[in-house]
Amino acid sequence: MRETKTGIDSSMSRRAFLASAAAGTAGIAAAGILAGCSSGSGANGAKEDNDRDGRAEEGDAKKTDAVAAPDVFTDGIYLTKAVSMHGPINVKTVIADGKIAEVAVLNNRESYVIGEAAVKAMPQRIVESQFVDVDCVTGATLTSMAIRNAVREAIGNAGGDARDFEGYVAPELQKSDVSKECDVAIMGAGMAGLMAAWQLAEDGKNVIVFEKMPYVGGCLPITSTAWNAQETIIQKAWGPEQIFEGWNTMQAQLDQYLNGRIEPDSPYYNPDMPFIKPMFEAVRDATDKMINIGVGFCPISDWPAPQLAPGAFSIGGKFCLDIITNYLTYQLGVNIITEAPVTKLVMDGDAVRGLVAEGADGTTYNVSSKAVLLASGGYAYNKDLMKQYQPDDLKFTIMAPPWATGEGMLMGQDVGAALVAMDQGVTSHYSGAVSNAEISYIHYVCPGVVVNGNGSRFVSESLEYKQALRQFKEQDSTDFYWVFDEISRQGMVPSGNSYRLDYTFLLETGDATEGENYRDLAEKLGLPELVASLDAVNACVANGTEDEFGNVKLRTMLVDGPMYAIKVTPTPYIAQGGLMIDPACHVQREDGSPIKGLYAAGDVTGSVENRDGAMYRVGLTQAIGYGLIAGRTMSAEV
Ligand SMILES: Cc1cc2nc3c(=O)[nH]c(=O)nc-3n(C[C@H](O)[C@H](O)[C@H](O)COP(=O)(O)OP(=O)(O)OC[C@H]3O[C@@H](n4cnc5c(N)ncnc54)[C@H](O)[C@@H]3O)c2cc1C
């Protein structure tokens, strides 16, 4: 007896099961699978190969590695499951006449925009090509691979052999050259690039944005999608009595934000906060711009200072992005070209006067412009750069977005730009160590303690990630556990936490272990010190004393009820260093002189917070604020 991934308990062999289903005898639709009739043609046999060869002759994808077809290939609808970026996805595959007739992703927790791109494109690619190993959607590799795996399994469940549907070769590209002129060419359509384009276009400048990925928005879809905007139209309309304490004025928010975040020993410390102050002002203006074109916002109260989130927190980012992109494209005439990575800056003497971008369709864009904005994000995904600047962080799995390869930074460097704060390390969040699923809010939604492979606490759970990462690096083991009790577990469901996050999938992926009580959990995981660690936490609470890390806000762990541990790993995702700019976004040489025609904003410059000697936290606030500042500066200068 074996359990299939569809959750069907079958005491029959798969072939026997499929045969009975084919005869229409199994009333199994309710159980999640509906098998139709056998194709009767040995559907993966010669007929299939001919079909595919036919397509190959048409210059399309062609099969290169056929294997023998199975003897039975049963048509029908197959439901399969695969683990993806944010937990399991359920996929429906329809096999008809021995072909993959339909693929649909049923339910999933993938990120909007990025994961969604794969959810939309992969089924179509697979069905159109009849190959399961079609190219993944760039940037959504895990989601794409999960869909491919689910279809592979469906083919297997139908009695076929997934290898018979492999060997995809992408069609050859037709090469062409296009010349374009504009006032400003922008590299990257993340929030920094989009905000700059918005300001420039509004000021009547002709702008082209080149984006490497098939979608715009950069990191926005993978963030909490909230930023620190104060004194916007919204807060003014609410009036001071309706908004959170400490949120009445920009200064109040700034104070709250900077509280405990200044690093006076930092070589970059500047009490005037020349980078942070303009960021807060610009992000207010940028948020007002969004409000004025119909983006709705809600307040987020707690972290790190009150923030505004478009729409209903996370998912609201999608609507925000759609509204902005449509406005830029249709109202302001901004030309956004996706799947067209910038590969080179064009110089005229010592000034930057354009760029070259390579379209995925084979088009080379030769762009002549008065200025170029580098808004291409960070470099943490680039292993060579990480080895060079943050080798220690490679101890852990880097979870930076795949576009964060540092090309803008390197291009700037090539034309003389200085790098700054490269010694400031990276920021990390938690991921499930088994599934690799990103769970950066686990400490908010399931309060608990983090222990090492011995079960000992070694770091304050309330520490900033950047500092916490140092302590993780110092541990011998690479096994870490987030331990929490039954009360905290209730925070795993969307209705149980204010972030509306659903972390219940961790109980299915093997990331989480449940114990009847803490002793049982310690035994199951082989964590000899866990019991003592939890006893110590509870003793601190009972005595009203600080723990060893100076925490006073601990809460009792219910050690008599069920206890849970998620195997976690810190996953560094964003680097703190980058191109040196002044607070008006001019890219600078080592001596502080600006490079003519070259501007930069957002993650490509690293964190501007540490440029003032404060701790990194608000990447989105920075990208939005500094994108707008860059737009204003360029508008005035080109
Ligand atoms: C996992 C994760 C979680 C985060 N969570 C938060 C959070 O909760 N709150 C917060 O404030 N910040 C968060 N951040 C940080 C924040 O998202 C970023 O700081 C911010 O979005 C950066 O915006 P950007 O426009 O500078 O860069 P990106 O958003 O990285 O955009 C850069 C764009 O440039 C494109 N590009 C790259 N190379 C090229 C090229 N050669 N040619 C053309 N285009 C190119 C990329 O494809 C991308 O679309 C998070 C970041 C990550 C990675």
The ligand as an SDF file (V2000), in Angstrom:
LIG
                    3D

 53 58  0  0  0  0  0  0  0  0999 V2000
   13.4420   38.9580    0.1270 C   0  0  0  0  0  0  0  0  0  0  0  0
   13.4170   40.4390    0.3630 C   0  0  0  0  0  0  0  0  0  0  0  0
   12.5460   40.9580    1.3040 C   0  0  0  0  0  0  0  0  0  0  0  0
   12.5160   42.3230    1.5340 C   0  0  0  0  0  0  0  0  0  0  0  0
   11.6230   42.8270    2.4230 N   0  0  0  0  0  0  0  0  0  0  0  0
   11.5630   44.1530    2.6270 C   0  0  0  0  0  0  0  0  0  0  0  0
   10.5850   44.6990    3.4940 C   0  0  0  0  0  0  0  0  0  0  0  0
    9.7720   43.9720    4.0420 O   0  0  0  0  0  0  0  0  0  0  0  0
   10.5730   46.0530    3.6760 N   0  0  0  0  0  0  0  0  0  0  0  0
   11.4440   46.8740    3.0290 C   0  0  0  0  0  0  0  0  0  0  0  0
   11.3980   48.0910    3.2280 O   0  0  0  0  0  0  0  0  0  0  0  0
   12.3590   46.3840    2.1690 N   0  0  0  0  0  0  0  0  0  0  0  0
   12.4350   45.0560    1.9480 C   0  0  0  0  0  0  0  0  0  0  0  0
   13.3610   44.5430    1.0850 N   0  0  0  0  0  0  0  0  0  0  0  0
   14.2450   45.4720    0.3950 C   0  0  0  0  0  0  0  0  0  0  0  0
   13.5300   46.2130   -0.7290 C   0  0  0  0  0  0  0  0  0  0  0  0
   12.6730   45.3640   -1.3870 O   0  0  0  0  0  0  0  0  0  0  0  0
   14.5480   46.7410   -1.7210 C   0  0  0  0  0  0  0  0  0  0  0  0
   15.4840   47.4970   -1.0100 O   0  0  0  0  0  0  0  0  0  0  0  0
   13.9290   47.6250   -2.7960 C   0  0  0  0  0  0  0  0  0  0  0  0
   12.7660   47.0610   -3.3230 O   0  0  0  0  0  0  0  0  0  0  0  0
   14.9520   47.8750   -3.8710 C   0  0  0  0  0  0  0  0  0  0  0  0
   14.3870   48.5270   -4.9560 O   0  0  0  0  0  0  0  0  0  0  0  0
   15.2860   48.8390   -6.2290 P   0  0  0  0  0  0  0  0  0  0  0  0
   14.3870   49.4260   -7.2240 O   0  0  0  0  0  0  0  0  0  0  0  0
   16.4800   49.5850   -5.8160 O   0  0  0  0  0  0  0  0  0  0  0  0
   15.8530   47.4350   -6.6920 O   0  0  0  0  0  0  0  0  0  0  0  0
   15.0400   46.1230   -7.1810 P   0  0  0  0  0  0  0  0  0  0  0  0
   13.6990   46.0740   -6.5770 O   0  0  0  0  0  0  0  0  0  0  0  0
   15.9790   45.0310   -6.9570 O   0  0  0  0  0  0  0  0  0  0  0  0
   14.8490   46.4170   -8.7000 O   0  0  0  0  0  0  0  0  0  0  0  0
   15.9270   46.4010   -9.5740 C   0  0  0  0  0  0  0  0  0  0  0  0
   15.4280   46.0330  -10.9340 C   0  0  0  0  0  0  0  0  0  0  0  0
   16.5100   46.1480  -11.8520 O   0  0  0  0  0  0  0  0  0  0  0  0
   16.4790   45.0540  -12.7290 C   0  0  0  0  0  0  0  0  0  0  0  0
   17.7990   44.8070  -13.3010 N   0  0  0  0  0  0  0  0  0  0  0  0
   18.8640   44.2080  -12.7230 C   0  0  0  0  0  0  0  0  0  0  0  0
   19.8790   44.1320  -13.6020 N   0  0  0  0  0  0  0  0  0  0  0  0
   19.4420   44.6970  -14.7470 C   0  0  0  0  0  0  0  0  0  0  0  0
   20.0160   44.8860  -16.0130 C   0  0  0  0  0  0  0  0  0  0  0  0
   21.2440   44.4570  -16.3160 N   0  0  0  0  0  0  0  0  0  0  0  0
   19.3010   45.5170  -16.9680 N   0  0  0  0  0  0  0  0  0  0  0  0
   18.0180   45.9350  -16.7140 C   0  0  0  0  0  0  0  0  0  0  0  0
   17.4140   45.7380  -15.5310 N   0  0  0  0  0  0  0  0  0  0  0  0
   18.1240   45.1430  -14.5540 C   0  0  0  0  0  0  0  0  0  0  0  0
   15.9830   43.9270  -11.8620 C   0  0  0  0  0  0  0  0  0  0  0  0
   15.4730   42.8800  -12.6480 O   0  0  0  0  0  0  0  0  0  0  0  0
   14.9520   44.6010  -11.0010 C   0  0  0  0  0  0  0  0  0  0  0  0
   13.6670   44.5700  -11.5570 O   0  0  0  0  0  0  0  0  0  0  0  0
   13.3980   43.1860    0.8210 C   0  0  0  0  0  0  0  0  0  0  0  0
   14.2640   42.6570   -0.1360 C   0  0  0  0  0  0  0  0  0  0  0  0
   14.2780   41.3000   -0.3590 C   0  0  0  0  0  0  0  0  0  0  0  0
   15.2200   40.7520   -1.3840 C   0  0  0  0  0  0  0  0  0  0  0  0
  1  2  1  0
  2  3  1  0
  2 52  2  0
  3  4  2  0
  4  5  1  0
  4 50  1  0
  5  6  2  0
  6  7  1  0
  6 13  1  0
  7  8  2  0
  7  9  1  0
  9 10  1  0
 10 11  2  0
 10 12  1  0
 12 13  2  0
 13 14  1  0
 14 15  1  0
 14 50  1  0
 15 16  1  0
 16 17  1  0
 16 18  1  0
 18 19  1  0
 18 20  1  0
 20 21  1  0
 20 22  1  0
 22 23  1  0
 23 24  1  0
 24 25  2  0
 24 26  1  0
 24 27  1  0
 27 28  1  0
 28 29  2  0
 28 30  1  0
 28 31  1  0
 31 32  1  0
 32 33  1  0
 33 34  1  0
 33 48  1  0
 34 35  1  0
 35 36  1  0
 35 46  1  0
 36 37  1  0
 36 45  1  0
 37 38  2  0
 38 39  1  0
 39 40  1  0
 39 45  2  0
 40 41  1  0
 40 42  2  0
 42 43  1  0
 43 44  2  0
 44 45  1  0
 46 47  1  0
 46 48  1  0
 48 49  1  0
 50 51  2  0
 51 52  1  0
 52 53  1  0
M  END
$$$$
